[in-house]
Amino acid sequence: MKKMLLLVVLVTGFACKRKLSPSELQGELKKAMLTFLQQQKGYDSTTMKFEVQDVTYYEDVKMYDCEFKVRLTQNGHDTTGIMTGTVSKDFSKVSRKL
């Protein structure tokens, strides 16, 4: 009986994912978008630098619908713009909306 109880406690402990706080979630979304931008074809880290400054998001069932404020610095010039996209719940897939 004790072994069964121990097994249930262990399985429950490993199966439950910790819920992220809003600030941690924003940090993960920013990191996912930055990684996505840096992996795009034509990205040159010697001349371009992206900085994801802010994110506004809506949590859906399978993904986060996001609006990112992104600053691009290139050749001594910079610009800030808004990018929209979706991020999967595990932060591994990002797709931009045009």
PyMOL commands that set and color helices and strands:
alter all, ss='L'
color gray80, all
select helices_A, chain A and resi 2-15+22-38
alter helices_A, ss='H'
color red, helices_A
select strands_A, chain A and resi 48-59+63-74+77-88+94-97
alter strands_A, ss='S'
color yellow, strands_A
deselect
rebuild
show_as cartoon
